[in-house]
Amino acid sequence: MKKNRLGQSEILVSELCLGTMTFGTQTNENDAHEQIDLALESGINFIDTAEMYPVNPISKDTIGKTEMFIGNWNAMNSHRRSDYILATKHSGEGLKHTRDGAPISKNTIEKTIEESLKRLRTDYIDLYQFHWPNRGSYMFRKNWNYDPSSQDKQKTIDNMLDCLRALEDQVRKGNIRHFGLSNESAWGTAQWLRLSEENALPRVQTIQNEYSLLCRLYDTDLAELSVNEEVGLLAFSPLAAGLLTGKYQNKKVPAGSRKSLVPELSGRVTDRVWPAVDKYIEIGKKFQIDPVHLSIAWCLTRPFMCSVIIGATNTEQLSHILASKNVEITQECLDDINNAHREVPMPF
């Protein structure tokens, strides 16, 4: 499988990354371990998780379970830890189940990393990410009413600098290797980059934001930043929470699916999304490409892409998704996709 450089680091990661947010809810531990095995056998060397996982739904009783599943796999396969790149995330303000929703700060970083290391049963984390900005984010459908005018710029900058210094301590200790962001903006990423350069502190290597045929907020300012500053995108929800598979068309809700648990799919279900999905399904039929493979393969064509995060409820789904690595998209197909995007640019 093709590998891309993780930002400006020395690390090469596979262009597909195994996402694990269902491990512990929709996916039991045995299947989770089988997915890890299958992913590695298929050429994936990159696994992403978070301290708040699993989701669907988020629960006080299950938080940390995903890292524990991965940790148990690590314990049984200790000789294979160096075979893959492990990424996890620090939650912050807004997640009341951990640290009472305390924001990410110099006071939370060390303990949170130590807790993740313990659950993951490993000595180091390759990529440590901040799950979302303390100041708020326009992600998850908040872009429609986004208003940054209440932000305290100096407080934000001071917090960033303190956090970078705390991360530097963790790098020196060998607990983490590199630093990444999630649900970030172009301005926010630029500030992290500036502060790290001015103070010789850990540099942002990646941004993990939502990106798919149905969610293309990344295509302008962040795309330019990614390319010019070598901060690659780790795209999550490339199948738009399953919408782009077509399985929910015509009001279908398969048993055990994400929509059966989260009916609105975190705001992705709108009247406009169904005709948009129809357009991409028709493009797939025209070029004889499965809609799942079309969605993933298209993401891989983007110039700012570091790795596309794929997630599955079970190994059967994962096997199907993995077949997308062999799909090539012609220019004619890309043109049809661009035309569909112009017709329905922001369906949710």
C-alpha positions, 0 to 999 in steps of 0.5 A, spaced: 500 500 500 502 506 498 505 510 504 505 518 505 510 522 509 506 524 516 507 532 515 515 533 516 516 527 520 520 521 518 514 517 519 511 514 513 504 512 514 499 508 509 494 512 505 489 508 509 488 508 516 484 503 521 479 507 525 477 504 531 471 509 534 466 503 534 471 498 538 467 497 544 460 498 542 458 496 535 464 492 535 466 487 540 473 485 542 474 479 538 472 482 532 476 488 534 482 484 534 481 481 527 480 488 524 487 490 527 490 483 524 486 484 517 488 491 516 496 490 518 495 484 513 493 488 508 498 493 508 495 498 513 501 501 518 496 506 521 491 506 527 487 511 530 483 512 536 481 517 542 481 517 549 473 518 549 472 512 544 468 508 543 462 512 540 455 510 538 453 512 543 458 516 547 457 513 555 461 514 561 461 507 562 465 505 555 470 511 555 477 508 554 474 502 552 477 502 545 484 504 547 483 498 552 481 493 546 487 496 542 492 495 548 490 488 549 492 486 542 498 490 543 499 485 550 498 479 546 502 482 540 508 485 543 513 484 538 509 487 533 508 494 536 513 497 531 510 494 525 504 500 526 504 507 527 499 509 533 495 515 534 490 517 539 487 524 542 486 528 548 479 530 549 477 537 552 472 542 553 465 539 551 466 532 553 463 532 560 465 524 561 472 526 562 475 531 567 468 534 568 469 537 561 476 541 563 479 544 557 486 541 554 491 545 558 498 544 561 495 541 567 491 536 563 496 533 558 501 529 562 496 525 566 491 524 560 497 521 556 499 517 562 492 514 562 492 513 554 499 509 555 496 505 560 490 503 557 494 502 550 499 498 554 505 501 550 511 505 552 509 511 546 504 514 542 506 516 535 501 521 534 498 525 539 492 529 537 488 534 540 481 532 539 478 539 538 480 546 540 478 549 546 475 556 543 470 551 539 470 549 532 465 550 526 466 542 525 460 538 526 455 542 522 456 548 526 459 552 520 452 554 519 452 559 525 459 560 526 461 566 530 468 567 532 467 574 535 467 572 542 474 568 542 479 571 546 485 571 542 491 572 547 488 567 552 488 562 546 495 564 544 497 563 551 494 556 552 497 554 545 504 556 547 503 552 554 500 546 551 506 546 546 511 546 552 507 541 555 508 536 549 515 538 549 516 535 555 512 529 553 517 528 547 523 528 551 520 523 556 519 519 550 511 518 551 509 521 544 513 522 538 509 527 534 503 532 535 497 533 531 490 537 531 483 535 529 477 539 528 481 545 527 481 551 522 486 554 518 487 560 523 488 555 528 493 551 525 497 557 523 498 559 530 500 552 532 505 552 526 507 559 528 508 558 535 512 552 534 517 555 529 518 561 534 519 557 540 522 551 537 517 546 540 513 540 537 510 542 530 503 540 528 504 534 523 497 533 521 490 535 521 484 530 522 478 533 520 471 530 517 472 530 509 468 526 504 464 527 497 459 530 502 463 534 506 468 538 503 469 544 508 477 543 507 477 544 500 479 552 500 484 555 506 485 549 509 487 545 503 492 551 501 495 551 508 496 543 508 500 543 501 504 549 503 506 547 510 506 540 509 501 538 514 497 533 511 489 531 512 487 525 516 480 524 513 475 522 518 468 519 516 470 519 508 463 515 507 459 520 511 457 515 517 455 510 512 451 515 507 455 514 501 454 506 501 447 507 499 445 503 505 440 508 507 437 510 501 429 509 500 428 510 508 432 504 509 435 503 516 439 496 517 439 493 524 445 494 528 447 500 523 450 507 525 443 510 523 439 505 528 443 508 534 444 515 531 438 517 527 440 523 525 447 521 524 450 527 528 446 532 523 448 529 516 441 527 515 437 532 511 432 533 505 438 535 501 443 529 502 439 523 499 439 526 492 446 528 493 448 521 495 443 518 489 448 523 484 454 519 487 451 512 486 449 514 479 456 516 477 459 509 480 454 505 476 456 509 470 464 507 471 462 500 474 465 502 481 462 500 488 460 507 491 464 505 497 470 504 493 468 511 489 468 515 495 475 512 498 478 512 492 476 519 490 479 522 497 485 519 495 486 523 489 486 529 493 493 533 493 493 534 501 491 527 503 496 524 508 491 518 510 484 516 509 481 513 516 476 507 514 472 504 520 468 498 520 463 495 524 466 488 523 471 484 519 466 483 513 465 491 512 473 492 513 474 487 507 470 490 502 472 497 504 479 495 503 478 493 496 478 501 494 486 501 495 486 498 488 481 502 484 483 508 480 478 514 478 479 517 471 479 524 469 472 523 466 469 520 473 473 526 477 469 531 472 462 528 473 464 528 481 466 535 480 459 537 477 455 533 482 459 537 487 457 544 484 449 542 484 449 540 491 455 543 494 453 542 502 448 537 503 448 537 510 
